Amino acid sequence: MFKSIKKNKIESGVIVGIFILVITLIVYFICNALNLGYLSIVIALIISIASAWGSYYYSDRIVLSMSNARPATKEEDQKLVNILDALMLAAGLPSKPRLYVVDDPQPNAFATGRNPQNAVICVTTGLLEKLDYYELEGVIAHEMSHIRNYDILLSCVVSVMVGFIVMLADMFSRLLFWGGLSDNDNDRGNGNVILMLIGLVCLILSPIFGTLMQLALSRKREFLADSTAVEFTRNPEGLISALEKLEADPNQLATANSATANMYIVSPFKSNTKEGKKKRSSIWSTHPSTEARIEALRKLE
């Protein structure tokens, strides 16, 4: 466990460093194309460092806002509160995670926050309505595992910074192709052509770059969180039954997007084949296949 926590912290630092470099380059190109001269690199560094700082300290608030999540209440969500309280001792967390709820019929959940002291567990109303006590216990234990292992830090920072990079690339491409970077100096015509090509490359590669960063969150973390959840609950059947229900549910999660998809316990996107069967996990999937996870859990019984 301690090796996994240390590895997640190191990977978080490396990925944040990569994001700072990429954001610096994109912002520099935008500022340079706007003829800001030597101020370009200064502005680029300020924006990249500020975005990294904001992603670290405010990523949980950003993700909750994107998900339209509301705080859970003891009156309305008594079962959820009771399960969290019962699992606190087994999980060994230093602080109780805050609970949030998303009004959506798809049963799903995620955990977020920069560390266990500032962690959040968010569930959908579909999860609360469609799962029984032991199934819900398995899902909450899974999310508490992500918190204890510091998976939440890496996934949350990546989600926010991927979205920021895609937004910058989109803004840059719009400025280039819609005349926002017109230049009256004919001597810089070749430079503008180069910048246009760079903008096109950024526009094409940013989603791919974001996907690769999400895939850097090894699928082994999901298997580890599943097995740790069973360690907390001593009941693999609860999580197995929950995963089966989550996989079979046909509803789409309206507030999910490609930047946050990797945070959920199962993929919030439902991609069915023509025959109505689920597609198996591929190298581009943010999650291992549910069948593989259930098989691994049955071996723990």
C-alpha positions in Angstrom: 0.0 0.0 0.0 2.7 2.5 1.0 4.6 1.8 -2.3 1.4 2.5 -4.2 0.9 5.8 -2.3 4.5 6.9 -2.9 4.3 5.9 -6.6 1.0 8.0 -7.0 2.7 11.0 -5.4 5.7 10.8 -7.7 3.5 10.3 -10.8 1.4 13.3 -9.8 4.5 15.5 -9.7 5.8 14.3 -13.1 2.4 14.7 -14.8 1.9 18.2 -13.3 5.4 19.1 -14.6 4.5 17.9 -18.1 1.2 19.8 -18.1 3.1 23.0 -17.0 5.4 22.6 -20.0 2.6 22.0 -22.5 0.5 24.8 -21.2 3.5 27.1 -21.2 4.2 26.3 -24.9 0.5 26.7 -26.0 0.1 30.1 -24.2 3.5 31.3 -25.4 2.5 30.6 -29.0 -0.8 32.4 -28.5 0.9 35.4 -26.9 3.6 35.5 -29.5 1.0 35.4 -32.3 -0.7 38.3 -30.7 2.5 40.3 -31.0 3.1 40.6 -27.3 6.9 40.3 -27.8 9.0 39.5 -24.8 5.9 39.5 -22.5 4.9 36.2 -24.2 7.1 33.9 -22.1 6.3 35.8 -18.9 2.5 35.5 -19.5 2.9 31.9 -20.5 4.8 31.0 -17.3 2.3 32.8 -15.1 -0.7 31.2 -16.7 0.8 27.7 -16.6 1.9 27.9 -13.0 -1.4 29.4 -11.9 -3.3 26.7 -13.7 -1.2 24.0 -12.0 -1.7 25.6 -8.6 -5.4 26.0 -9.2 -5.7 22.4 -10.3 -4.0 21.2 -7.1 -6.0 23.3 -4.7 -9.3 23.7 -6.4 -9.7 20.6 -8.6 -12.3 19.0 -6.3 -14.5 22.1 -6.5 -14.1 22.3 -10.2 -15.0 18.7 -10.7 -18.0 18.9 -8.3 -19.2 22.1 -10.2 -18.9 20.3 -13.6 -20.9 17.4 -12.2 -23.6 19.6 -10.7 -23.1 17.9 -7.4 -24.9 19.0 -4.2 -23.9 18.2 -0.6 -25.5 15.1 0.9 -27.7 15.6 3.9 -28.2 13.3 6.8 -32.0 13.6 6.5 -32.2 12.7 2.8 -29.2 10.3 2.5 -29.2 8.5 5.9 -28.1 5.2 4.4 -25.2 6.7 2.6 -24.0 8.5 5.8 -24.4 5.3 7.9 -22.3 3.3 5.5 -19.5 5.9 5.4 -19.5 6.0 9.2 -19.3 2.2 9.5 -16.4 2.0 7.0 -14.2 4.8 8.5 -12.5 2.5 11.1 -11.7 -0.2 8.5 -10.4 2.3 6.0 -8.1 4.0 8.4 -8.6 7.5 6.9 -7.5 10.5 9.0 -10.6 12.5 8.1 -14.2 11.7 7.1 -14.7 12.4 3.3 -17.4 14.9 2.5 -20.4 13.4 0.7 -22.0 14.8 -2.4 -24.9 13.7 -4.6 -25.6 14.2 -8.4 -29.2 14.0 -9.5 -28.9 11.5 -12.3 -30.6 8.1 -12.9 -27.3 6.3 -13.9 -25.8 4.5 -10.9 -22.2 5.7 -10.5 -19.8 7.2 -8.1 -16.4 8.9 -7.9 -13.9 10.2 -5.3 -12.0 13.4 -5.6 -9.7 15.8 -3.6 -6.0 16.4 -3.3 -5.5 14.2 -0.2 -7.4 12.2 2.4 -7.8 15.2 4.6 -9.6 17.0 1.8 -11.5 14.2 0.1 -14.9 14.0 -1.4 -17.1 11.0 -2.3 -19.8 11.7 -4.8 -22.6 9.4 -5.8 -25.6 9.6 -8.1 -29.2 9.4 -7.1 -29.4 6.4 -9.4 -26.8 4.6 -7.2 -28.8 5.3 -4.0 -32.0 4.2 -5.6 -30.9 1.0 -7.4 -28.4 -0.6 -5.1 -29.1 -2.3 -1.8 -27.2 -1.7 1.4 -24.3 -4.2 0.8 -23.9 -3.2 -2.9 -23.7 0.5 -1.9 -21.3 -0.4 0.8 -19.0 -2.1 -1.8 -19.1 1.0 -4.0 -18.3 3.4 -1.1 -15.5 1.1 0.1 -14.0 1.2 -3.4 -14.0 5.0 -3.5 -12.5 5.1 0.0 -9.7 2.9 -1.3 -8.9 5.4 -4.0 -8.7 8.1 -1.2 -6.4 6.1 1.0 -4.1 5.2 -1.9 -3.9 8.8 -3.2 -5.4 7.9 -6.5 -7.7 10.9 -6.1 -4.9 13.4 -6.4 -3.6 12.1 -9.7 -7.0 11.5 -11.3 -8.4 14.9 -10.3 -5.4 17.0 -11.3 -5.3 15.2 -14.7 -9.0 15.7 -15.3 -8.8 19.5 -14.7 -5.6 20.1 -16.5 -6.7 18.0 -19.5 -9.8 20.2 -19.8 -7.7 23.3 -19.6 -5.3 22.2 -22.3 -8.1 21.3 -24.7 -9.7 24.7 -24.0 -6.5 26.5 -24.8 -5.9 24.5 -28.0 -9.5 25.3 -29.1 -9.1 29.0 -28.4 -5.8 29.1 -30.2 -7.2 27.3 -33.3 -10.2 29.7 -33.3 -7.9 32.7 -33.2 -5.8 31.3 -36.0 -8.5 30.2 -38.4 -11.0 33.1 -37.8 -8.6 35.9 -38.4 -8.0 36.8 -34.8 -4.2 36.8 -35.3 -4.0 39.0 -38.4 -0.7 40.7 -38.9 0.0 43.7 -41.1 3.7 43.0 -41.2 4.3 41.0 -44.4 7.7 40.0 -43.2 6.1 37.8 -40.6 3.9 36.0 -43.1 5.9 32.8 -42.8 5.8 33.0 -39.1 2.0 33.1 -39.1 1.9 30.1 -41.4 4.0 28.2 -38.9 1.8 29.3 -36.0 -1.2 28.2 -38.0 0.3 24.8 -38.4 1.2 24.6 -34.8 -2.4 25.5 -33.9 -3.7 22.8 -36.1 -1.3 20.2 -34.5 -2.4 21.4 -31.0 -6.0 21.1 -32.0 -5.5 17.5 -33.3 -3.2 16.3 -30.6 -4.7 17.8 -27.5 -7.5 15.2 -27.1 -5.0 12.4 -27.8 -2.6 13.9 -25.3 -5.4 14.1 -22.8 -6.5 10.5 -23.3 -2.9 9.3 -22.9 -2.6 11.2 -19.7 -5.8 9.6 -18.4 -4.5 6.2 -19.4 -1.4 6.9 -17.4 -3.7 6.2 -14.5 -3.0 2.5 -14.6 -6.0 0.2 -14.7 -4.3 -1.7 -12.0 -5.5 1.0 -9.6 -9.1 -0.1 -10.3 -8.2 -3.7 -9.5 -6.3 -2.5 -6.4 -9.3 -0.4 -5.2 -11.6 -3.4 -5.8 -9.5 -5.7 -3.7 -9.0 -3.1 -1.0 -12.7 -2.5 -0.8 -13.2 -6.2 -0.1 -10.6 -5.9 2.6 -12.7 -3.2 4.2 -16.1 -4.9 3.9 -15.2 -8.6 4.0 -17.9 -9.1 1.4 -16.9 -9.5 -2.2 -20.4 -10.4 -3.3 -21.6 -6.9 -2.5 -19.2 -5.2 -4.8 -19.6 -7.9 -7.5 -23.4 -7.4 -7.5 -22.9 -3.6 -7.6 -20.6 -3.8 -10.6 -23.0 -6.1 -12.4 -25.9 -3.6 -11.9 -23.7 -0.6 -12.9 -22.6 -2.3 -16.1 -26.1 -3.4 -17.0 -27.8 0.0 -16.5 -28.6 1.7 -19.8 -28.7 5.3 -18.7 -26.2 7.9 -19.8 -24.6 10.2 -17.2 -25.5 13.6 -18.5 -22.8 15.6 -16.6 -19.9 13.3 -17.4 -17.3 14.3 -20.0 -14.1 12.8 -21.5 -12.0 14.7 -18.9 -13.7 13.3 -15.9 -14.7 9.8 -17.2 -11.7 8.1 -15.6 -12.7 9.2 -12.1 -15.9 7.1 -12.0 -16.1 3.6 -10.6 -17.3 2.4 -14.1 -17.3 4.3 -17.3 -20.2 6.8 -17.4 -20.5 6.3 -21.2 -22.5 3.5 -22.5 -21.1 2.2 -25.8 -23.1 -0.8 -27.0 -22.6 -2.9 -30.1 -25.3 -3.5 -32.6 -26.1 -6.8 -31.0 -26.7 -5.0 -27.7 -23.7 -6.5 -26.0 -21.1 -4.3 -24.2 -17.8 -3.7 -25.9 -14.8 -5.2 -24.1 -12.1 -3.0 -22.7 -9.5 -1.8 -25.2 -6.1 -0.1 -24.9 -7.9 3.2 -25.1 -10.4 2.5 -22.3 -10.2 4.4 -19.1 -11.4 1.4 -17.1 -10.6 -2.3 -17.2 -13.6 -4.4 -18.4 -16.2 -5.1 -15.7 -16.0 -8.8 -16.5 -12.2 -8.8 -15.7 -12.9 -7.0 -12.4 -15.6 -9.4 -11.4 -13.4 -12.3 -12.2 -10.6 -10.9 -10.1 -13.0 -10.3 -7.2 -14.3 -13.9 -7.4 -10.8 -15.2 -7.0 -10.7 -13.4 -3.7 -13.6 -15.4 -2.3 
